[in-house]
Amino acid sequence: MSRTDLIQLPLLIEPKQKRHVRSQFGALCFRFKNGKIEFLLITSRRTKRWILPKGWPENKMTPGESAANEAFEEAGVTGEHDERPIGIYCYNKKVEPGEILPCIVTIFSLKVQNILSNYPEKLERKRKWFTRENAAKSVAEPELAMLIKCFDAS
């Protein structure tokens, strides 16, 4: 599958919600083990779904730095991040019962160099390395699955 095969699914936003769309930055954390690429996913706090580390923009940080900071806080990894986004995906964030915020997540790659045993959200999340195929199958968002399937680390 090539990048030209990617199809962005429409983000369904009610007319009254258009001003409520939020932006987040996320890190596609990867490494090479035995010559094969692996991707690091973490669990969400509430639903325990497999997701990428992601969060709100941070003051005085570039988007790529914000994504790398989320990877440190949520997954306990550091490494070399790219300042060029590799793609976007959309999801609906449940913030309170009955309240949903549409979010657009811009993804930056992060080649993991250090895996920390202690990090800020260690007690709130699990982390796990996945093969490309299993990572794509484990995330709920179709656009994110396609980004994982098509990611070129070179």
N, C-alpha and C positions, 0 to 999 in steps of 0.2 A: 504494500500500500504506500503510495507517495503522498506528499503534502498536498498535491492537487486534488486528491480524493477526499480531503477533509471537508465536511459540511458542517457549518455552524448552525446548531439548532436555534430556533427563535427563543428569545427570552420573553416569557409571557408576563406582561406588566399591565395591571389595570390602569386606565387613564389617570385616576387620582393618585397612583403610586409613582408616576414617572419621576418626580423630584426625590423619591425615596431610594433610588438605586444607589448602592454603595460600592466602592472600589476596595479591593483587597489585593495584597501581593502574596504570592506563594512560591515555595521552593520545591523544584523537582530534584530531590537528592538522589544521587547515584554513585556507584562505585563499580570497579571491575574486580571480579573474584574468579580465579582460575580461567581468565580470558573471556569471561562472560559478564555482561552488564547486569547489575542488580539495582533495584529501586527501593528506597526506604519510605514506608508508609507508617502513619501513626493513627491511633484511634481518636475519634472525636470525644469530647468530654461527656456529653449526655447520651448519645445514641450508640457510641462505640463502633461506628462505621469506620472503615479504612479511608483515610484522607491524606492529603499533603499538608505539611506545615504551612499555615497561612494566617494572615492577620491584617489589621488596619494599617494604613500608612503611618510611619513614624516621623515626627519632627526631626529635622536636621539629618535625615538619612535619605539616600537615593532609593528608588524603588527596589533595585537589586540588593542594597544593603538591608532594607526592611525585610525582604524575603529571607535573606541569610540570617537575620536576627531571629525571625520566627523559627527557622530550622534549629537554631541554638536553643531557644527557650522551650519549644514544644517537643523536639526530637533529640536534643543533646548532641548535635553534630555541628562541626565547623568545616570549612573548606574553601575552595575557590569558586566564587560565584561569578556569573556573567551579568553585565549590565544591560544586555540586549534581551528583551523578552522572547520566549520561545512559543508563546501562544496565550490564549485566554480560554476560560470556561465560565459558565454561569451556573448559579445554584440559588436556591431560596433558603435563607438563614432564618430559623425559628428563634426569635429573641424572647418572646413571652407567649403564654398560651393565647392562641388566636392571632398573634402578630408575626408577620413574615416580612423580611427585608430581602428584596432581590439583590444579589451581589454578583459583580463581575470581577473575576480573579485573574490578574495578570501573572503569568508563571515565568520564573527565572530558573535556570539550571544552577545546580550547586554540586560540584564534584567533591565528595566527602573525603576529607583527609584525617579528621580526628573524630572518634566516637567517645563521648564523655560518659563516665559512670554516674556523675551527679549533674543535674541540670534543673532549671526552675520548675518544669511541669512533669518531672519524673513520676510523681505519685498520682498524677491525673490521667496519664495516657500510657498506652503500650506502643512499642515500636517494633517493626519487623522488616527484614529484607525480603524482597520478592523478585522472582524472575520477571522479565518483561511481560510475558503472557499472563502470569498470575497477578501482577500488579494491575494490569489493564482490566482483568476480570473482577478484581476486588473493589475497585472504586465504583461509585454509583453514577457518576456524571459521564454521559457518553463522550462529550468533547474531551474530557480529561483522559479517558481511556484511549482515545485516538491519539492524543499528544504523547502518551506513554508508548503506544505501539510504534509511532513514527519518529520518536526522538533519536537524533543522531548526535552522539557525543563527540564527534570529530570536529 
